[in-house]
Amino acid sequence: MSTSPDFVTREVERVVSGAWVSDGAGVKLLRVLTPDLQRRLDPFLLLDEFRSDNPDDYLAGFPDHPHRGFETVTYMLAGRMRHRDNAGHEGLLAAGGVQWMTAGRGIIHSELPEQEEGLMHGFQLWINLPAREKMTQPGYRDIPAEAIPHVTTSQGVSIRIIAGSAAGMEGAIRREGNEPLFLDLNMPAGSACEVPIPSGHNAFLYTYEGRVEVGTRRESVRARQLAVLTNSPDARGVRLHAAGGARLLLIAGRPLNEPIVQWGPFVMNTREEVEQAMYDFRSGNF
């Protein structure tokens, strides 16, 4: 993870600031990966950040709602969220933990805060499933903070490996279909690192604190900005510098190169499949 002169790095292709939206029962979110980026960042469909210490922004949470055809990854930095589904599963997502949910053929679940005050901060990422897996059995994996592998580089960069691998260490989750890489980096002031990213993977980073400089051009990506990374075939990964300290997510995955047809919480390959999902949900077949 140290820097080397012969490392070919990805660069910043585009910087996105996102838009404030309200979702669930009125939860205030910053949506930074929006539908216009779905094809460019295939297999990723959405990235939201929720961060507030005002209970009015989050207390109503996300009551019962359906999903089909993809996976959701909820990563909590602060606060607590209780999830329940129509199959009787229940879990508590606490600070530092991850919930990896496979909606598959269909699930109805709720995500409700278990706090009435204080900071609620985290992210939700949607990852598309390949066509052959869209109607798979739904399921959850709740991963507490202590079960997420982490490594610290010689320059003091702390990396939590939620999915994929980094520095020779396997993450908490591994997926064959889309091979996601999901890292949380905490970079102290003056530090640098080079993170390998598989060739051909679409990749982006999201800075949620401070400012990071990316690539040989040292392009700046400030807090609450998403940077789409170039996909040069000779690049081995991305070089990062943090002049004043930064915290960021680095996310990459193998593109599925399949049609994306979305209606709200349903993501399929054809309009007919989405219409079937709507019919199944309304008919009580989830």
C-alpha positions, 0 to 999 in steps of 0.5 A: 500500500506504499507509493511507488514511481512505476504505479499507474494510477486511475485519475478523476474523470468527473466530480459529482456533488449529489442532491439532497432528497427525502426518502422513507418516512421523511429521512433527509439524505444526500444522494450522490450516486444517482440514476444518470450514473448507473450505466457508467458505474455499473454494477452500482445503482445508488449511494446515499449518505445520511448524517444528522444530529437533528432527530427530525431528520431521521427519527421516522426512519424507513417503514415497511418497503419492498425490494427486488433484484439487487443488494443493499449495503448499509454501513453505519458510522454513528447511531443504531438502526433496527431492521425487520422483514416479512420473513421474521428476520431481525437485527440491530445495526450499530456504529461501525457495522454493516448490513448486507442484504440480498433482496433477490426475488423479493423482500419487505423490510423496515429500517428504524432508528433505535435512538431519539437523539444524537448523531445518525451517520452512515451510507446505503449502497445499492449493488445490482445483481446479474440476471441469473441471480435476481430471483435468488432467495432473499437474505441478510448478513449482519456484520458487527464492527469488530468482524470487519477486517482492517489494516494500517499502512506504514504511513498510518492510513487505516483501511476497513475492508468491507468487501473484496480485498486490500493489502493481501487481506480478505474483506468481510464479504466476497461476491463472485457475480460482480466482485465488489470492492468496498473500503473505508479509508481514514487518512491522516494529514500528509499521508499517501497510499496506492490502492489496487483496483482490478482492471476493468472494474468501474470505480469511484470514491466518496470523500465524507470528511476532509479532502483527498487528492487523486492520481498524478494530477492530484485533483482535489475531491472535497467532503461530500463529493463523489469522484468517478475514476477513469478505467484505463486498462493499464492502471493498477489502482488509484494513488491518494494523498491527504494533505490535511487528513481525509476519510473516504469510501473507495468502491469498485466492481465488475460491470454486468453489462446488462440492461437496467430497468428500474421502478423505485425499489425494483431493478430488473432487466426488462419492463415486463420483469418490473411489471411482474415485480409490481404485480407480485408485491401488490398480490402479497407474493413477496 
